[in-house]
């Protein structure tokens, strides 16, 4: 399997890029997220996933491993194909998809072309735990979203204690609204446990 390609971006559009690697052009399907990351670059590295079906072999390119990991999780859901997963990554930022799944926000997922109510519900049911356990910290920190979420350490501590992520987030948010700004992580965790 091809893990990544590094070379000159010979052709670049919002949907695909051709990477010239020592005279060989690799045609990669990309999301708008990846296009934004490479739009000002002439050369670079893209992580790849080779999708093989009965009728085609398609190489997908990703600006970072967090986006690739999320893509792989999305296509693991029944009824979500590679094209739909790419559409999702073009319609929302990876951290927004992760947050919508973790919070069970099916309405936000339904706004993406190709995702109906049943698909959105299936995504939440099948991926909520996986996103929380395997992707949450890695993908959110890779995209900088952890810094934007106050009490993230408290949420992680509560999840480690066996509390569901959505319940932990709700409890921490309630706690942060009621406590002073000069509180310790321990105080936030203790009060959040009372708010569950």
DRENDO-1510 file (C-alpha; in Angstrom, 1 decimal, always signed):
<recs>
REC; n; res; u; v; w
REC; 1; UNK; +0.0; +0.0; +0.0 .
REC; 2; UNK; +1.1; +3.6; -0.7 .
REC; 3; UNK; +1.4; +5.4; +2.7 .
REC; 4; UNK; +2.3; +8.8; +1.3 .
REC; 5; UNK; +3.5; +10.6; -1.8 .
REC; 6; UNK; +6.0; +13.5; -1.8 .
REC; 7; UNK; +6.6; +15.7; -4.8 .
REC; 8; UNK; +5.6; +18.6; -7.0 .
REC; 9; UNK; +1.9; +19.5; -7.3 .
REC; 10; UNK; +1.6; +19.4; -11.1 .
REC; 11; UNK; -2.2; +19.9; -11.1 .
REC; 12; UNK; -4.2; +21.2; -8.2 .
REC; 13; UNK; -8.0; +21.6; -8.0 .
REC; 14; UNK; -10.3; +21.7; -5.0 .
REC; 15; UNK; -11.2; +18.0; -5.7 .
REC; 16; UNK; -8.0; +16.5; -6.9 .
REC; 17; UNK; -4.2; +16.9; -7.2 .
REC; 18; UNK; -1.6; +15.3; -9.4 .
REC; 19; UNK; +1.6; +14.8; -7.5 .
REC; 20; UNK; +4.7; +14.4; -9.7 .
REC; 21; UNK; +7.1; +12.0; -7.9 .
REC; 22; UNK; +10.3; +11.7; -9.9 .
REC; 23; UNK; +8.4; +11.8; -13.2 .
REC; 24; UNK; +5.5; +9.6; -12.2 .
REC; 25; UNK; +2.2; +11.5; -11.7 .
REC; 26; UNK; -0.1; +10.2; -8.9 .
REC; 27; UNK; -3.7; +11.3; -9.3 .
REC; 28; UNK; -5.2; +11.8; -5.8 .
REC; 29; UNK; -8.7; +12.7; -4.8 .
REC; 30; UNK; -8.7; +15.3; -2.0 .
REC; 31; UNK; -11.1; +17.1; +0.3 .
REC; 32; UNK; -11.5; +20.9; +0.5 .
REC; 33; UNK; -9.7; +20.7; +3.9 .
REC; 34; UNK; -6.6; +19.2; +2.2 .
REC; 35; UNK; -6.9; +21.7; -0.7 .
REC; 36; UNK; -6.9; +24.6; +1.8 .
REC; 37; UNK; -3.7; +23.2; +3.4 .
REC; 38; UNK; -1.8; +22.8; +0.1 .
REC; 39; UNK; -3.3; +25.6; -2.1 .
REC; 40; UNK; -0.4; +27.9; -1.5 .
REC; 41; UNK; +2.3; +25.2; -1.9 .
REC; 42; UNK; +4.1; +24.0; -5.0 .
REC; 43; UNK; +5.5; +20.8; -3.4 .
REC; 44; UNK; +4.6; +18.8; -0.4 .
REC; 45; UNK; +3.7; +15.5; +1.2 .
REC; 46; UNK; +0.2; +13.9; +1.2 .
REC; 47; UNK; -0.8; +10.8; +3.2 .
REC; 48; UNK; -2.7; +8.4; +1.1 .
REC; 49; UNK; -5.3; +5.7; +1.1 .
REC; 50; UNK; -5.8; +3.3; -1.9 .
REC; 51; UNK; -9.5; +2.5; -2.2 .
REC; 52; UNK; -10.1; -0.6; -4.3 .
REC; 53; UNK; -13.6; -1.5; -5.7 .
REC; 54; UNK; -14.8; -3.9; -8.3 .
REC; 55; UNK; -14.7; -1.1; -11.0 .
REC; 56; UNK; -11.9; +1.2; -9.9 .
REC; 57; UNK; -8.8; +1.9; -7.8 .
REC; 58; UNK; -8.8; +5.4; -6.4 .
REC; 59; UNK; -6.0; +7.0; -4.4 .
REC; 60; UNK; -7.2; +9.6; -1.8 .
REC; 61; UNK; -4.8; +12.2; -0.4 .
REC; 62; UNK; -4.8; +13.9; +3.0 .
REC; 63; UNK; -2.9; +16.8; +4.4 .
REC; 64; UNK; -2.4; +15.2; +7.8 .
REC; 65; UNK; -2.8; +11.8; +9.5 .
REC; 66; UNK; -5.7; +13.0; +11.6 .
REC; 67; UNK; -7.8; +13.6; +8.5 .
REC; 68; UNK; -6.8; +10.2; +7.1 .
REC; 69; UNK; -7.7; +8.5; +10.3 .
REC; 70; UNK; -11.1; +10.2; +10.4 .
REC; 71; UNK; -11.7; +9.2; +6.7 .
REC; 72; UNK; -10.9; +5.6; +7.6 .
REC; 73; UNK; -13.4; +5.7; +10.5 .
REC; 74; UNK; -16.1; +7.2; +8.3 .
REC; 75; UNK; -15.8; +4.6; +5.6 .
REC; 76; UNK; -16.0; +1.8; +8.2 .
REC; 77; UNK; -19.7; +2.8; +8.8 .
REC; 78; UNK; -22.1; +0.8; +6.7 .
REC; 79; UNK; -23.6; +2.9; +3.9 .
REC; 80; UNK; -20.8; +5.6; +4.0 .
REC; 81; UNK; -18.6; +5.1; +1.0 .
REC; 82; UNK; -15.3; +6.8; +0.1 .
REC; 83; UNK; -17.0; +9.5; -1.9 .
REC; 84; UNK; -19.4; +10.4; +0.9 .
REC; 85; UNK; -16.5; +10.5; +3.4 .
REC; 86; UNK; -14.6; +12.9; +1.2 .
REC; 87; UNK; -17.8; +15.0; +0.8 .
REC; 88; UNK; -18.0; +15.1; +4.6 .
REC; 89; UNK; -14.4; +16.2; +4.9 .
REC; 90; UNK; -15.1; +18.9; +2.3 .
REC; 91; UNK; -18.3; +20.1; +4.0 .
REC; 92; UNK; -17.0; +20.3; +7.5 .
REC; 93; UNK; -13.6; +20.5; +9.2 .
REC; 94; UNK; -12.4; +17.3; +10.8 .
REC; 95; UNK; -12.7; +18.7; +14.3 .
REC; 96; UNK; -16.3; +19.7; +13.5 .
REC; 97; UNK; -17.2; +16.2; +12.3 .
REC; 98; UNK; -15.6; +14.7; +15.5 .
REC; 99; UNK; -17.4; +17.1; +17.7 .
REC; 100; UNK; -20.8; +16.5; +16.0 .
REC; 101; UNK; -20.4; +12.7; +16.3 .
REC; 102; UNK; -19.2; +12.9; +19.9 .
REC; 103; UNK; -22.1; +15.2; +20.9 .
REC; 104; UNK; -24.6; +13.2; +18.8 .
REC; 105; UNK; -25.5; +16.2; +16.7 .
REC; 106; UNK; -27.2; +14.5; +13.8 .
REC; 107; UNK; -28.7; +17.7; +12.5 .
REC; 108; UNK; -25.3; +19.1; +11.8 .
REC; 109; UNK; -24.2; +15.9; +10.0 .
REC; 110; UNK; -27.4; +15.9; +7.9 .
REC; 111; UNK; -26.4; +19.3; +6.4 .
REC; 112; UNK; -23.7; +17.5; +4.4 .
REC; 113; UNK; -24.8; +16.5; +0.9 .
REC; 114; UNK; -25.3; +12.7; +0.8 .
REC; 115; UNK; -26.0; +12.3; +4.5 .
REC; 116; UNK; -29.6; +11.7; +5.4 .
REC; 117; UNK; -31.1; +11.2; +8.8 .
REC; 118; UNK; -30.5; +7.4; +9.0 .
REC; 119; UNK; -26.8; +7.8; +7.9 .
REC; 120; UNK; -26.3; +10.6; +10.4 .
REC; 121; UNK; -27.8; +8.4; +13.2 .
REC; 122; UNK; -25.7; +5.4; +12.1 .
REC; 123; UNK; -22.5; +7.6; +12.2 .
REC; 124; UNK; -23.2; +8.7; +15.7 .
REC; 125; UNK; -24.2; +5.2; +17.0 .
REC; 126; UNK; -21.2; +3.4; +15.4 .
REC; 127; UNK; -18.5; +6.1; +15.9 .
REC; 128; UNK; -19.3; +8.0; +19.1 .
REC; 129; UNK; -17.2; +5.7; +21.3 .
REC; 130; UNK; -14.4; +5.2; +18.7 .
REC; 131; UNK; -14.2; +9.0; +18.1 .
REC; 132; UNK; -14.1; +9.6; +21.9 .
REC; 133; UNK; -11.5; +6.9; +22.7 .
REC; 134; UNK; -9.3; +6.8; +19.6 .
REC; 135; UNK; -9.7; +10.1; +17.7 .
REC; 136; UNK; -10.7; +12.7; +20.2 .
REC; 137; UNK; -7.4; +13.8; +21.7 .
REC; 138; UNK; -5.3; +13.1; +18.6 .
REC; 139; UNK; -7.5; +14.8; +16.0 .
REC; 140; UNK; -8.6; +17.7; +18.2 .
REC; 141; UNK; -5.0; +18.5; +19.3 .
REC; 142; UNK; -3.8; +18.2; +15.7 .
REC; 143; UNK; -6.3; +20.8; +14.6 .
REC; 144; UNK; -5.9; +23.0; +17.6 .
REC; 145; UNK; -9.4; +22.5; +18.9 .
REC; 146; UNK; -8.3; +21.4; +22.4 .
REC; 147; UNK; -7.2; +24.9; +23.2 .
REC; 148; UNK; -10.6; +26.2; +22.4 .
REC; 149; UNK; -12.4; +23.8; +24.7 .
REC; 150; UNK; -12.1; +24.8; +28.4 .
REC; 151; UNK; -12.0; +22.0; +30.8 .
REC; 152; UNK; -10.8; +19.4; +28.2 .
REC; 153; UNK; -8.5; +17.8; +30.8 .
REC; 154; UNK; -11.5; +17.5; +33.2 .
REC; 155; UNK; -13.6; +15.9; +30.4 .
REC; 156; UNK; -10.8; +13.4; +29.7 .
REC; 157; UNK; -10.5; +12.6; +33.4 .
REC; 158; UNK; -14.2; +11.9; +33.6 .
REC; 159; UNK; -14.2; +9.7; +30.5 .
REC; 160; UNK; -11.2; +7.8; +32.0 .
REC; 161; UNK; -13.4; +7.2; +35.1 .
REC; 162; UNK; -16.0; +5.5; +32.8 .
REC; 163; UNK; -18.4; +8.4; +32.3 .
REC; 164; UNK; -19.9; +8.8; +28.8 .
REC; 165; UNK; -18.2; +11.6; +26.9 .
REC; 166; UNK; -21.4; +13.6; +26.2 .
REC; 167; UNK; -22.4; +13.4; +29.9 .
REC; 168; UNK; -18.9; +14.4; +30.9 .
REC; 169; UNK; -18.9; +17.4; +28.5 .
REC; 170; UNK; -22.3; +18.5; +29.8 .
REC; 171; UNK; -21.2; +18.2; +33.4 .
REC; 172; UNK; -17.9; +20.1; +32.9 .
REC; 173; UNK; -19.7; +22.9; +31.0 .
REC; 174; UNK; -22.2; +23.3; +33.8 .
REC; 175; UNK; -19.4; +23.3; +36.3 .
REC; 176; UNK; -17.4; +25.9; +34.4 .
REC; 177; UNK; -20.4; +28.2; +34.3 .
REC; 178; UNK; -21.0; +28.0; +38.1 .
REC; 179; UNK; -17.3; +28.1; +39.4 .
REC; 180; UNK; -14.9; +31.0; +39.5 .
REC; 181; UNK; -12.2; +31.3; +36.9 .
REC; 182; UNK; -9.5; +30.6; +39.5 .
REC; 183; UNK; -10.2; +27.0; +40.1 .
REC; 184; UNK; -8.0; +23.9; +39.9 .
REC; 185; UNK; -8.5; +20.9; +37.6 .
REC; 186; UNK; -9.3; +18.9; +40.7 .
REC; 187; UNK; -12.1; +21.3; +41.7 .
REC; 188; UNK; -13.6; +21.1; +38.3 .
REC; 189; UNK; -13.5; +17.3; +38.3 .
REC; 190; UNK; -15.0; +17.0; +41.8 .
REC; 191; UNK; -17.8; +19.5; +41.0 .
REC; 192; UNK; -18.5; +17.9; +37.6 .
REC; 193; UNK; -18.9; +14.5; +39.3 .
REC; 194; UNK; -21.7; +16.1; +41.5 .
REC; 195; UNK; -23.3; +17.5; +38.3 .
REC; 196; UNK; -23.7; +14.2; +36.6 .
</recs>
